[in-house]
Amino acid sequence: MTLEIIPMLGELTGSIQSGLAAIAAGVGIGLIGSKAAEATGRNPGASGQILTLSIILAALVEGAFFVAALVK
């Protein structure tokens, strides 16, 4: 009985991990976007640099999500 439960718990734990990683990635990218829009509003002359930095940071956040999803 106990040996049958262990694989189910492992699968459940991996699913929870992937779900939390997806939520965190969505929140992170949302914060990056909102802060980039705020920074561009404050300093329109730096919009190119802000855009570049926000794209790089969004890619890093998505990369962290893919690592978390694949480790499952």
N, C-alpha and C positions, 0 to 999 in steps of 0.2 A: 504494500500500500504506500509506504513512504517513498519508495523508489520511483513510483509513478508520478508523484506530486512534484518532485524536484525539476524535471524538464518543463513542466507547466509553469512553475514559479520563475524559472529562468526566462521563458518566453514572455511572461507577463512583465517582468522587470525590464526587459529590453524594449518592450512596447511603450512602457511608461517613460523610459529614458528618451526614446525617439520623439514622443509627443511633447515632452517638456522642452527638448531641444528645438522643436519646430516653433513652439510658442515663444521661447526666448529669442530665436532668430527673427521672428516677426516683430517683436517689440524692439529689438535692437535696430533693425533696419528702419522702423518707424521713427525712432528717436534720431537716427542719423539724418533722415530726410527732413524732419521738422527743424532740427538745429541747423542744417545746411540752408534751409529756406530763411530762417531767422538771421543767420550770418550774412546771407546775400542781401537781405533787406537792410541790414545795418551798413554794409559796405559793398555796394554794387560793383565797385572797381575790382574787387577780388573774386568775382563770381567764377572765373575760370579755375583758379586755384582751389576754391571751395568745392566746385564740382568734381575736380580730379580727386581730391582727398576723400570726398564722400563716396565716390565710386569704388575706390580702393578699400575703404573701410567696410562698405556693404559686401564686397567680394570676400573679405576676410570673415565676416559674420556668417555668410552662406557656406564658406569652406568649413567653418567650425560645425555648422549644422550637418553637413554631409559626412564629416568624420564621425559625429555622434550617431548618425543614422546607420552608417556602415559597421560600426563596432557592435551593434546589436547582434 
